[in-house]
Amino acid sequence: MKKKLLLIAAAFCAGLAFAVPGVTPYIEDISGEYVYYRDYSFNRESYIGFLTYSNSTYSARYFAPAQDDLAPKSIELLFTVDPDKEYIDMTGERFVTQPAPEDTEIINYIHDLIYEFSSRRKKAGEISRAVIDDPELNSSVVYENSSVFMNSGFRKKEEFPQFGGDVFIYYDFYIPIFNVKKIISNSQEVLFEAVCNGRIRSTEDTSFSNFQIQKNEDKNETFNHKNKKPKSVTYETENTKITLDDNWQRGAESAENLFFYDGEAMVYIREFDEDITEDMYIRNLFCQVEGTFYPFSEISILDEDENTTVRLKCYSSDSSFERFVLLKSKNGKKIMLNMVVNEKCYNEKRKYYRNILKSWK
């Protein structure tokens, strides 16, 4: 269980960075990064995913789970583009899964989305933190602020025939590749929305090709704690203080910023790397790895008193976890606290865990 807690709290992973041709992004895409969308224009539950391998090689996938008398369907293709062009110029295509004759319409639709999203993202202009602070930098979009992640973003009214005409497209630099977060109608009906992002870490990683919405039931886990009436203990690490109790175990000398509460919870405190911005770090938090699922619908970001609190829900194959990440500045340095708690335990002891978060100074 401790290994699973560490996997969920995996540190920032660097890699080669790219961008869609013709776009200068605020946060570049990392090799292997992907995003999946729920597409409501289909008559059945359907998802569209896009993945970047390099500045010239991408992948796209359509997935529909089994539904009523319909078998599951998956169509995946690799395509290459000319990275020196200022627009998407598709130079090649290869199917990872062999399409059926009736799949032609879906394949053409995927092609349309690739061209449309690329063109529209370029026309949307700068999507960045600077535009939030100074809207005059990009008058073509309007930023909507909300602590509920899926309700925020850079809104732009556009005419989009594939989605019925006039729509609002929300862009967000936390969403990789095209930065498209969601598309809604004039009547506020959601037509297309991001559900998660992720990153494949190796050639054996199948999290993109085998993606499906994680629906698990927690197994009935039990956690044994030696001290039923624990004494509070204040620890110092990374020039900060946090109050836990003697049921928590501190890491070895080489990991004194790591604390475990049996297999139930983990706290990890560290300084930011100087070359990683807060927004880059937050985007990486959302980036699920194989065996985990972070739904965008369960994310909130609260900025308060120059501190940022990110709350996420993580699903694994047999458990679900609450994850809190607190980001603060202290003595000119950015410091992060990462707490991962078994969801069942968190719901039983909300006040206990919230007091721990409040104690961090």
C-alpha positions in Angstrom: 0.0 0.0 0.0 2.9 2.4 0.7 4.2 1.8 -2.8 0.8 2.7 -4.2 0.7 6.0 -2.2 4.2 6.8 -3.6 3.0 6.1 -7.1 0.1 8.5 -6.8 2.4 11.2 -5.4 5.0 10.6 -8.2 7.3 13.6 -8.7 7.5 15.8 -11.7 8.8 13.9 -14.7 10.8 15.9 -17.2 11.1 15.0 -20.9 11.4 16.4 -24.4 8.9 19.2 -24.9 6.9 20.0 -28.1 4.0 22.0 -29.4 1.4 21.7 -32.1 2.7 23.4 -35.3 1.9 27.1 -35.5 1.3 27.4 -31.7 3.6 28.9 -29.1 2.3 27.3 -25.9 2.5 28.6 -22.4 3.3 25.1 -21.2 4.8 22.8 -23.8 3.7 19.2 -24.3 5.9 16.4 -22.9 6.6 13.3 -25.0 4.0 10.7 -24.2 1.5 13.2 -22.8 -2.1 12.6 -23.8 -5.7 13.9 -23.2 -9.1 12.1 -23.5 -12.4 13.7 -24.1 -16.0 12.6 -23.8 -17.8 13.4 -27.1 -21.5 13.8 -26.7 -22.2 14.1 -30.4 -22.3 10.3 -30.7 -25.4 8.3 -30.0 -23.4 6.0 -27.7 -20.9 6.8 -24.9 -17.8 7.8 -26.8 -14.3 9.1 -26.1 -11.7 10.7 -28.3 -8.0 10.8 -27.2 -4.9 12.5 -28.6 -1.3 11.8 -27.7 2.0 13.5 -28.7 5.2 11.4 -29.2 7.2 14.2 -30.8 6.8 17.5 -32.7 6.0 15.4 -35.8 4.3 12.2 -34.5 1.0 11.9 -32.8 -1.7 9.4 -32.1 -5.5 9.6 -32.0 -8.0 7.1 -30.6 -11.7 6.6 -30.6 -13.1 4.4 -27.8 -16.6 3.4 -27.0 -17.3 0.9 -24.1 -19.8 -1.9 -24.5 -23.3 -0.6 -24.2 -26.6 -2.6 -24.3 -26.2 -4.9 -27.3 -23.3 -2.9 -28.8 -19.8 -4.4 -28.5 -16.9 -2.1 -27.4 -15.1 -0.3 -30.2 -11.6 1.0 -30.5 -10.0 2.8 -33.4 -6.4 4.0 -33.0 -4.1 5.6 -35.5 -0.7 7.1 -35.7 -0.1 10.2 -37.8 2.8 12.4 -38.7 2.9 16.1 -39.5 5.4 18.5 -40.9 6.8 20.3 -37.8 8.2 23.2 -40.0 4.7 24.3 -41.1 2.6 26.9 -39.3 -0.4 24.6 -39.4 -1.2 20.9 -39.3 0.0 19.3 -42.5 -0.5 15.6 -42.2 2.3 13.7 -44.0 1.5 10.1 -43.1 -0.9 7.8 -41.3 -0.8 4.2 -39.9 -3.6 2.3 -38.1 -2.7 0.7 -34.8 -6.0 -1.2 -34.9 -7.4 -2.5 -38.1 -10.6 -0.4 -38.9 -13.8 -2.0 -40.1 -15.5 -0.6 -43.3 -18.2 1.0 -41.2 -15.5 3.0 -39.3 -14.7 5.3 -42.2 -17.1 8.0 -40.9 -15.5 8.0 -37.4 -12.0 8.2 -39.0 -12.9 11.1 -41.1 -14.4 12.8 -38.0 -11.1 12.3 -36.2 -9.3 13.9 -39.1 -11.7 16.9 -39.0 -11.1 17.4 -35.3 -7.3 17.3 -35.7 -7.4 20.0 -38.3 -10.1 22.0 -36.6 -8.6 22.0 -33.1 -5.2 22.9 -34.5 -6.5 25.8 -36.5 -8.8 27.1 -33.8 -6.1 26.9 -31.1 -3.8 29.0 -33.3 -6.5 31.6 -33.9 -7.4 31.7 -30.1 -4.0 33.4 -29.5 -2.1 33.5 -26.3 -3.5 31.2 -23.5 -1.4 31.9 -20.5 -1.1 33.1 -16.9 -0.2 36.5 -18.2 -3.6 36.8 -20.0 -5.4 36.1 -16.7 -3.5 38.9 -15.1 -3.9 41.3 -18.0 -6.9 40.4 -20.3 -5.9 43.1 -22.8 -3.0 40.8 -23.9 -5.6 38.7 -25.7 -9.0 40.3 -26.3 -10.3 37.3 -28.3 -10.9 35.2 -25.2 -12.6 35.9 -21.8 -11.2 34.2 -18.8 -13.7 32.6 -16.4 -12.4 31.9 -12.9 -13.7 29.1 -10.7 -12.2 26.9 -8.1 -14.1 24.0 -9.8 -11.6 23.0 -12.4 -14.0 22.2 -15.3 -15.9 25.5 -14.8 -12.8 27.7 -15.4 -11.0 28.5 -18.7 -10.5 30.9 -21.5 -13.9 31.2 -23.3 -14.2 32.0 -27.0 -17.4 32.1 -29.0 -17.0 30.3 -32.3 -19.0 28.8 -35.2 -18.4 25.0 -35.3 -20.5 23.0 -37.7 -19.4 19.6 -36.3 -21.1 20.6 -33.0 -24.2 22.2 -34.4 -23.2 25.8 -35.1 -22.5 28.6 -32.6 -20.7 27.3 -29.5 -18.4 28.4 -26.7 -15.0 26.7 -26.7 -13.0 26.8 -23.4 -9.2 26.7 -23.7 -6.9 25.9 -20.8 -3.1 25.7 -20.6 -3.5 22.7 -18.1 -4.9 20.7 -21.0 -2.2 19.3 -23.3 -1.8 19.4 -27.1 -4.7 21.6 -28.4 -5.5 23.2 -25.0 -9.2 22.5 -25.7 -11.0 22.0 -22.4 -14.7 21.8 -23.3 -17.2 22.9 -25.9 -20.7 24.0 -24.8 -23.8 25.2 -26.7 -25.5 28.6 -26.4 -27.9 26.8 -24.0 -25.0 25.6 -21.8 -25.3 22.0 -22.9 -21.9 20.2 -22.8 -21.1 18.9 -26.2 -17.4 17.9 -25.8 -15.3 17.9 -22.6 -11.9 16.7 -21.4 -12.1 13.9 -18.8 -8.5 13.3 -18.0 -4.9 13.6 -19.2 -2.0 11.3 -18.7 1.4 10.3 -19.9 2.8 7.0 -21.2 6.2 6.3 -19.7 7.6 3.5 -21.9 6.9 1.4 -24.9 5.2 -1.2 -22.6 2.9 1.4 -21.2 -0.6 0.8 -22.6 -2.6 3.4 -20.6 -3.4 5.4 -23.8 -4.3 2.4 -26.0 -6.3 0.7 -23.3 -7.9 3.7 -21.7 -11.4 3.4 -20.3 -13.2 5.2 -17.5 -12.2 3.7 -14.2 -15.2 2.4 -12.2 -14.0 0.5 -9.2 -15.4 -0.4 -5.8 -13.1 0.0 -2.8 -12.1 -3.3 -1.3 -12.8 -3.4 2.5 -9.4 -2.4 3.7 -8.5 -2.2 7.4 -5.7 -0.2 8.9 -4.1 -1.0 12.3 -2.6 1.8 14.4 -0.6 1.1 17.5 -1.7 4.1 19.5 -5.4 4.8 19.8 -4.7 8.1 21.7 -1.7 9.4 19.9 0.4 12.4 21.1 0.9 15.3 18.7 4.4 15.6 17.3 5.6 18.7 15.3 8.2 18.0 12.6 10.4 20.4 10.8 11.4 19.9 7.2 12.2 22.0 4.1 12.1 25.1 6.4 8.5 24.4 7.3 6.7 22.8 10.3 3.8 20.3 10.3 2.0 18.8 13.3 1.3 15.0 13.0 1.2 12.5 15.8 3.2 9.4 17.0 1.2 7.1 14.7 3.1 8.6 11.8 6.4 7.2 10.8 9.1 9.5 9.4 11.2 8.4 6.5 14.9 7.4 6.9 17.6 10.1 7.1 17.6 10.4 3.3 13.9 10.9 3.2 13.1 13.0 6.3 10.5 15.0 4.3 8.3 11.8 3.9 5.8 10.6 6.5 3.5 7.5 6.5 0.4 6.8 8.5 0.5 3.0 8.2 -0.8 2.3 4.6 -3.6 4.7 5.1 -1.9 8.1 4.3 1.3 9.7 3.2 2.6 13.3 3.5 5.5 14.5 1.4 7.1 18.0 1.6 9.7 19.3 -0.9 11.0 22.5 -2.5 10.2 23.2 -6.1 12.9 22.8 -8.8 13.8 26.4 -9.9 13.1 25.6 -13.5 9.5 24.3 -12.9 6.8 26.9 -12.6 3.8 26.4 -10.4 1.5 26.0 -13.4 3.8 23.3 -14.9 3.7 21.5 -11.6 -0.1 21.6 -11.3 -0.5 20.3 -14.9 1.8 17.4 -14.0 -0.3 16.6 -11.0 -3.3 15.8 -13.2 -1.1 13.6 -15.4 -2.2 10.0 -14.5 0.2 7.1 -14.9 -0.6 3.5 -15.7 -2.8 2.1 -13.0 -4.3 5.4 -11.9 -7.2 7.6 -13.0 -7.6 11.3 -12.2 -11.0 12.6 -13.5 -11.0 16.3 -14.2 -14.5 16.4 -12.8 -13.1 15.7 -9.3 -10.4 18.5 -9.3 -10.5 21.9 -7.6 -7.9 24.6 -7.5 -8.2 27.3 -4.8 -5.9 30.4 -4.7 -6.0 32.1 -1.3 -3.5 34.4 0.4 -0.8 33.7 -2.2 -1.1 30.0 -1.4 -2.6 27.4 -3.8 -4.5 24.3 -2.8 -5.2 21.6 -5.4 -7.6 18.8 -4.5 -7.9 15.7 -6.6 -9.5 12.2 -6.6 -7.4 9.3 -7.7 -8.8 5.9 -8.6 -6.7 2.8 -8.9 -7.8 -0.7 -9.7 -9.0 -1.5 -6.2 -9.0 1.7 -4.2 -9.7 5.4 -4.4 -7.7 8.2 -2.7 -8.1 11.8 -1.8 -5.1 13.9 -2.7 -4.3 17.4 -1.5 -1.4 19.5 -2.8 -0.5 22.8 -1.1 1.8 25.2 -2.7 3.3 28.2 -0.9 6.1 30.7 -1.0 8.4 31.0 2.0 11.7 32.9 2.2 11.7 33.4 -1.5 11.3 29.7 -2.3 8.3 27.7 -3.5 7.5 24.7 -1.3 4.9 21.9 -1.9 3.1 19.6 0.5 1.5 16.5 -1.0 -1.0 14.5 1.1 -2.5 11.2 -0.2 -5.2 9.5 1.9 -7.3 6.4 1.4 -10.8 7.9 0.5 -12.7 5.7 3.0 -10.3 6.8 5.8 -10.5 10.4 4.8 -14.3 10.4 4.9 -14.2 8.9 8.4 -11.7 11.4 9.7 -12.1 14.6 7.7 -11.4 16.9 10.6 -8.2 15.0 11.5 -6.7 15.3 8.1 -7.9 18.9 7.5 -6.2 19.9 10.8 -3.0 18.4 9.6 -3.2 20.5 6.4 -3.9 23.6 8.4 -0.9 22.9 10.7 1.6 23.3 7.9 3.4 26.6 8.4 
